[in-house]
Amino acid sequence: MVSGEYESMIALHSASPDLTPEPLAWGTFAQADNAHFFLCEFIQMTDDLPDAEASMKKLADLHKTTPSPNGQYGFHVPTLQGTIPQFTQWTESWEDFFTKSIKLVFENEERSQGPDEEVQHLCNEILSKVIPRLLRPLETGGRHIEPRLIHGDVWDGNTSTDVATNLPVIYDATCIYAHNELELAPLRPARHRMGKQYVEAYFKHFPISPPKEDQDDRNALYCLRCDMNCSALYPGNLRHRKMCVEVMKYLVEKYFDGYEGWAKARGEEIVSR
């Protein structure tokens, strides 16, 4: 767990040293081999949210300047969402990577909360219909995205403002090279204080990926991955599962005809994966 955070913070700090505390070391206690530590630079921070314009510009600049070292999606070491390993294996296409990533989340959530026929059906429809519909158009029809280094968990619990410099700070990272818009998923839930204002500020500095009209539903899909993982983290608490069911129902109903129906309606060549 701490090795993944250390490598994540190394990658972020190398790219944007004034946006993150400097990571110093990680290791295992000599007399407790199941106890580990992570050390980083101490930064005195405020209790306030970072300024939306300043923080989102820094985040967009980070994404612009950190393409994947091998042109693929993934990360060179395992990283975790909470205490659960996320999918990090190098993968060529974003649709393929995200499908494997959220499928792992679905499996973890079912093990944690138990099987449910409706949830299983909705998860299968997300995998077979919604993901191809919302993600395949990013990489077909002359459209193109590139894997970018993302922090992976930007929300008000992992961001602040440096007292000394008044600059935004991000920490507690779980990095992958991903579609940059995945970074905005934790800003969607109403329970988080950083919300739509920050998303709008971000897109001033990093344009929405075409098809632009899909952006909000892509964000809902990306947030589904976050919230299903939250459900997996709290066995017996079905609050997140219930929220996810409603999101899945909305996406499945809206995109019942999948990618093929969308491509036919637009007169685009159908690309199989």
Salt bridges, closest charged atoms under 4 A:
GLU7 OE1 - HIS76 NE2 3.09
ASP18 OD1 - LYS58 NZ 2.84
GLU53 OE2 - LYS204 NZ 2.79
GLU53 OE1 - HIS205 NE2 3.88
ASP61 OD2 - LYS57 NZ 2.91
GLU95 OE2 - ARG136 NH2 2.79
GLU95 OE1 - ARG273 NH1 3.28
ASP96 OD2 - LYS100 NZ 3.44
GLU109 OE2 - ARG241 NE 2.86
GLU118 OE2 - LYS249 NZ 3.35
GLU125 OE1 - LYS129 NZ 3.97
GLU139 OE1 - ARG273 NH1 3.73
GLU146 OE2 - HIS144 NE2 3.83
GLU146 OE1 - ARG148 NH2 3.45
ASP156 OD2 - ARG193 NE 3.89
GLU181 OE2 - HIS179 NE2 3.86
GLU181 OE1 - ARG218 NH2 3.08
GLU183 OE2 - HIS63 NE2 2.93
GLU213 OE2 - ARG266 NH1 3.37
ASP214 OD2 - ARG133 NH1 2.91
ASP216 OD1 - ARG188 NH1 3.09
ASP217 OD2 - LYS254 NZ 2.72
ASP227 OD1 - ARG191 NH2 2.53
GLU246 OE2 - LYS249 NZ 3.83
GLU268 OE1 - ARG143 NH2 2.89
GLU268 OE2 - ARG266 NE 3.37
